[in-house]
Amino acid sequence: MNHPTTPRKIAAAVAALAATLAAPGIAHAESSVTLYGDVDAGITYTNNQQVTHADGSVGGGHNFQFTGGNSAPSRFGLTGSEDIGGGTAVTFKLENSFYTGSGSFVQGGTLFNQNAWVGLTNERYGTLTFGRQFDSYTNALAPYASSNTWATLFGSHIGDVDNLNAALNLNNAVQYVSPTFAGFSVSGTYSLGGVAGDFSQKRGWAVAASYNTAPFSFGIGYLDLNNPLDAALGGEQGYIGDFACSNPTAMYCELQNARSLKTFGVGGSYTFGPATFGLVYTHTKLDDSRYFASAALPQGADVRFDIIEVNATYALSPAFTLGAAYIYNSMKTDVSGSPKFHQVNLGATYSLSKRTSLYAVGIYQKAAGSGIGTDPVTGQAVIYAQIPNLPNSTSDKQVSVIVGMKHSF
């Protein structure tokens, strides 16, 4: 026969539990979980975008469009940690980006397309993380590109081929970040390919070093990734961007479908009163790009990019900041064509509060040199401007203006 629990039994159980928790050597772990994110939306005007008409002819036209994730990716995430004693904590991050206009995922079929990792951190020994994450090279250099601070994703480098806007992040990756000593830290990332019988097929790795002591900061890094289109960009249907074949108006479809991507970069900034000056340089090589594949050259050809950006911001007040940047994108190939893209970004940001800001950005691009683009009607080589993440122009010039709002939580 079952007897009801008596108050005496309850009291005894509570006393036993209290004695257990008070015993020496029992660790009381402290943990926290934070929900965070950004919601960004705006209107983008472009003066000249390529349009294919119903009769098959191609022309250009002005365009007003709703765009989201402009000044920062629209995203939500969970991050947290648990103190496990000895100065060590378990930490994790799960993060997804989405289209503000429709609410759909940026990379379909991938819930946490930005970050999905878990790891250990210790103030004395550093941080070790495991999972999908941004590489050490990108983490070290991204802060020096204007597109990551005020110029929006449309103000990035051509095709984000140097990954400063984090078009790709690494799957199956292990990353170590050292503690900071006198402003210096180093980091390394290694991504396992995960292909049976071919260890190197989708392998990637990166190394970087950073220095940050006001008013000066500096970063240097190197990234090496095999089969970037499939290894990190989601394949031809998963990647959306300047070089994506899923974009019907992509002028350089298949350019990033290469045997390997290798990129080196260095950047820095200096703050003087209300002004901050930045400089970043990257050299990127795509080996055996399929963009140049033909019957005579079935493996494709190599293409190299040298990109320099100089930028500055000036705080007129704690709430109001102006920005300007010039970007020189130079492309060279092993076959024919050597296009160059000159780009100017101008912007203003006004903070309504600590979490909400309004922004306006104007971008001008001028294409020069010999083109590697192809006119869809004549098949002739053309040199068309293409502001990043927008359809290409039908001439060597293009202008875009973006206005919007960003709220962080």
N, C-alpha and C positions, 0 to 999 in steps of 0.2 A: 504494500500500500504506500502511495506517495504522500509524504507529509509536506504541508506548506512551509516555505522558508520563514523562519522565525526572526524577529529583530535581533536576537542574540547571535544567530549565525551570520547575519549581515554585518554586524559590528565586528565579529571576529575576522571576516574576510577583508573588510576595509583595513583593519589593523595589520593583517599579514601583508597586504599590498603596500601599505605605507612603510613597513619595515624593510621590504624588498627594495623599494626605491631609494631608501635612505642608506642602504648598504654601501660600503666603500667600493670604488672601482666601477660603479654603474655610471655610464655616460648619458647625459640628457641632451640629445641632439636637437639643435635649433634649425628649423627649415623655413623657407619662404618661397612663394610662387607669385609672379607678377604677370598680369595681362597688360600688354602694351600694343601700340600701333600708330599708324598715320592714315588719315583719309585725305586725299588730295584730288581736286577737280578743277577744271578750267575750260576756257574756250581758246582754240588755236586757229589763227588765220594764216594762210599761206598764199602767196601771190601767184604761184605758178606750179601746178601739179599735173603730171601726165595723165591723160584721160583717153581711154579707148572707147570710141563711139559705136553705136549699134551697127553701123555699116562697115566696121573694121578699121576705120581711119583713126589716126592718133592725133590728139591735140593737147592743148594745155588750158587750164582754167583756175580761177581763184577758188579758194575753199575755206569755209568756216566749219570747224568740227569740234565736238565735245571730246576732250581728252582728260585722262586721269593719270595719277602717279607722275605728275610732271616734275615738281620740285623735289619730291621724295616718293618712293614707291608706296602706293596704297597697300597696306599690309596689316596683319595682326599676328601677334605671337605670344608665346608663353615662355618665360624664363624663370629659373629658380635654382636654389642651392640648399644643401643640407650639410651642416657642420658635423663631421664625423670624428672630431677630436684631433689633437696633435697638430693644429694649425692647418688641417686639410679639410676641404669641403667637396662634396659631389655637386656638380653643376650641369645644367642642361638648357637647351634652347630649341623650340619648335616654332617655325615662322613661315607664313604663307603670304604671297602677294596676289592681288586681285585687280580686276578692272573696275574702276569706280562706276563707270556708266552702266555696266550690266551686272556687276557682282560676280562674274565668272572668274575662274582661276586663270592666271597669266599662262601657266603651263598646264594644260588639261591633263587630268589623270594623276597629277602630283599634288597631294594635299599640302605638304610642307616643302615647297619648291625653293625657298630661300635657305632655310637652315633646319637641320634635324640631327642634333648631336647631343652626346652626353660625355662627361669627362670629370677629371679631378683637378683641383687647383690648390696650390700651396704658396703662401707668400715667399717662402724661402727657395722653393724648387721650381716654381713656375706652373704652367697649365698644360694639361694633356687632354685632348678631345678626340672623339671618335664619331664619324658620321658624315652626312652631307653638310658642307660648309664652304665659306669663301677662303681662297688660298692666301698664303702669307704675302706674296707679291702684291696682290690686289689690296689687302688690308693696309699695307705700308704706303702705297702710292695714291690710292683713291682720294684721300683728303686734299690733295693738291690740284685736283681738276675742278674747274668752276662748275661743271655739270653736277657735281655731288654736293655743292653748297648753295648755289643760288641760280645757276643758268639753266636749270631743268635738264631732263634727259635729251632734249632736242639740241642742247648746246654741247653734247659730248663729241669725242673724236670720231672720225669717219668709221662707221660700222662697229664702233666700240671694239675694234680689232685688237687693241692693246689691253682690253678688259678692265680699264679703270672705272667703267660704270657697271662692272660685274655682270656682263651679259652671260658669263658662264660661272658656275661654281662646281666644286669637285664632289663626286659621289665616292662612297667607300673610302673616306679619307681619314688619315691620322695626322693631327697637327700638334706641334709643341710650341709654346710661347714662353720665353724665359722671363724671369723677374726683371724689373727695371733697375739698372745700376747707374747712378749718376746721370740719368736721362736716357741711357742706352738700353735697348732690348733687341733680341734676335728671335727669329721664328723659322719654322720649317714645316712643310706640308707634304704628305705622300699619299697618293690615291692609287689603290690597288685596282688593276684592270678587271679582274674577276672573270677572265676568259680562259677556259680550260685549254691547255696545250699552247697558249700564246700569252705568256705573262705580260708582255709589253704592249699588247694591242690597244688598250684604253688606259694605259698607265699615265699618271701625271705627277709632277712634283714641283715644289717651289721653295725658295729660300728668300729671306729678307732681313734687313736690319733697320732700326729706327732710332732716332734721337729726338727728344722733345723736352726742351727746357726754355721757357719763355725768355726772350721774345722769338727764339729761333727753333724751327723744327726741320727734320730731314728724314728722307726715306730712300732706300735703294733695294731692288729686288729682281728676281729672275723666275720665270715660269716656263715649264716645258710640259707639253701635253700632247699625247698621241691621239689621232683621230678625233679632233675637237668636236666635230659636228655630232657624232654619236656618243662620245664619252661624256660631254658636258652640256651640249646645247639641245638635247632632246630629239635629235634626228631631224630629218627634213620637215616633218609635220609638227614637231614639238617646239621648234625654235621660231620665235617671231622677232624680226629685226631687219637691219639694213641689208644683210646678206642672206636672208632666209628665202628659200624657194616657196614657202607657204605664203609669203607676201606677193600677191600677183603683180605688184608694181616694183618689185625689187630689181634694180638695175644690175646688181652684181651677184645674182643668184649663183650658188655653188662656190663662191670665193672661199668661204671658210670650211668647205668640204675638202679637207687636205689630209695628207699623211701625218703631219704634225704641225704644232704651233709652238714657236719659241719666242719669248719676248723678254726684253730687259728694260728696266726703267729706273730713273732717278728723279727725285723732286724735293722741293723744300719751300718754306715760307718764312717771312720775317714780318713781325708786327711792330709798327712804330706809331704810338699814340692811337688815333682812331683808324689808321690805315694798315692794311695787311697786303703784302706783295707775295705772289707765288710764281713758281716756275716748275715745269715738269717736262721731261724728255723721255720718249720710249722708242725702242727699235724692235720691230716685230717681223718675224719671217714665217710664212706659210710654205711648207715643203709640199711639192706635188699637188698644187691646188687643182681641183677638178674643173674649175672655171675655164681653164685653158686646155682641157682635154680635147683631142681630135684623133682622127684615124692615124695621122702621122705622129701624134704625141699622146698615146692613150693614157699615160700616167699623169698627165697634166704638166704644170710648170711651177717653178718657185716664184713667189712674189714677196717683196719686202716693203715695209712701211717705216718711215721716220717721221715722228710727230713731235712738235714742240708747242707748248702752250705757255703764255705769260698772262697773268691775271692780277687783278687788284680789287680790293673792296675798301670802302670808306664809310664809316658810321657817322652820318650827320647828327644823329641823336641815338640814345639807347634803343629806340624803336625803329629807326629809319636808316637803311643801309643801301648804298649804291654799289654796283659791280661792273667791271669791264674786263674782257678777255680777248686775246687774239690767238688763233690756233692755225698752225701750218701743218697740213697733212701732205706728205710726199709718198707716192707709190711708185715702185720700180718692179719690172717683171723680167723674166729671162727670155721672153718671146718678143712682144712688141707692145708699145704703149707705156707712157709714163705720166699719168695724170697727177695733178696737184690741186689741192683744195684749200683756199684761204677762207677763214671763217672768223667773224667778229660777233661776240656776245655782249649785249648790254642789258643790265637789269636793275630792278629796284625791289626791295622787300620792306614791308611795313608790318611790324608786330602789333596785333591788337591786344595780345596778352602773352603770357609765357608759353601758351600752347597753340595759339592761333595766329596765322600770318596771312597777309595778302601779298601777291607778287605780280610783277609784269616784266617780261623778258622779250627783247627783240634780237633776232639772229639774221645775219647776212652771210651768204656763202657765194664765193666766186671760184669756178672751176677753171683750170688752165692746163697747159701741157697737151700731150697727145692722149686721146681717150681710149679706154678699153671697153666702154659701153657699146651697145649695139642698137641702132635705130630699128624698132620693131617692124617698120614698113619697108625701108630700103635695104636693111641689113648692113648699112655702112657703120664704121666706127664713129662714135660720137663722144663728146666730152660734156656731159650733163652734170649740173650741180645736183646734190642730194643732201639736204639738211638731215642729220641723223634721225632715224625713226619716223621719217616722213616719205611719201612717194617722191620719186625724182622729178626734177624740173624738165621742161622741154627746151631749155637753153642752158647757158653756162652760168646763170645767175638764179638765186632764189632767196626770198625773204620770208620770214615767219615771225609772228607776234603772238605771245602766249600771255594770258592773264588768268589768275586763279586764286584759290584759297587752299591752305593746308591746316589741318587740325591734328595735333598729336595727343595721344592719351596714354 
